[in-house]
């Protein structure tokens, strides 16, 4: 009697083990995807912050250049006005 139940028990155990391994594999893949998502979000946030800082620096540099050009234009105009009155 045990000899007839042993193959059925082995098949049942193999099926249960296969199901458990499939669930563990699915859980491991899900965990890996969650870790990958966390890494991507962290790096994306850092990249966006860096790009915003670079954009702010470029805008500040452009503003400074415009101020210098405005000052130079004002100096040229002042010089032209002074030369025209002489």
TARA-V21107 format. One record per backbone hydrogen bond with DSSP energy under -0.5 kcal/mol. NH is the residue of the N-H (numbers start at 1). CO is the residue of the C=O. E is the energy in kcal/mol with one decimal. If there is no record, write none. Layout:
nh;co;e
NH;CO;E
NH;CO;E
This chain:
nh;co;e
5;1;-1.6
6;2;-1.9
7;3;-0.6
8;4;-0.6
9;5;-2.8
10;6;-2.5
11;7;-2.4
12;8;-2.4
13;9;-2.5
14;10;-2.4
15;11;-2.4
16;12;-2.3
17;13;-2.5
18;14;-2.5
19;15;-2.3
20;16;-2.4
21;17;-2.6
22;18;-2.3
23;19;-2.3
24;20;-2.6
25;21;-2.6
26;22;-2.4
27;23;-2.6
28;24;-2.7
29;25;-2.6
30;26;-2.4
31;27;-2.6
32;28;-2.5
33;29;-2.5
34;30;-2.3
35;31;-2.4
36;32;-2.5
37;33;-2.5
38;34;-2.4
39;35;-2.5
40;36;-2.7
41;37;-2.8
42;38;-2.2
43;39;-2.7
44;40;-2.9
45;41;-2.5
46;42;-2.2
47;43;-2.7
48;44;-2.8
49;45;-2.4
50;46;-2.6
51;47;-2.6
52;48;-2.2
53;49;-2.4
54;50;-2.6
55;51;-2.4
56;52;-2.6
57;53;-2.4
58;54;-2.3
59;55;-2.5
60;56;-2.3
61;57;-2.3
62;58;-2.3
63;59;-2.5
64;60;-2.3
65;61;-2.3
66;62;-2.5
67;63;-2.2
68;64;-2.3
69;65;-2.6
70;66;-2.3
71;67;-2.3
72;68;-2.6
73;69;-2.4
74;70;-2.2
75;71;-2.3
76;72;-2.5
77;73;-2.4
78;74;-2.5
79;75;-2.5
80;76;-2.7
81;77;-2.6
82;78;-2.5
83;79;-2.5
84;80;-2.1
85;81;-1.2
86;82;-0.7
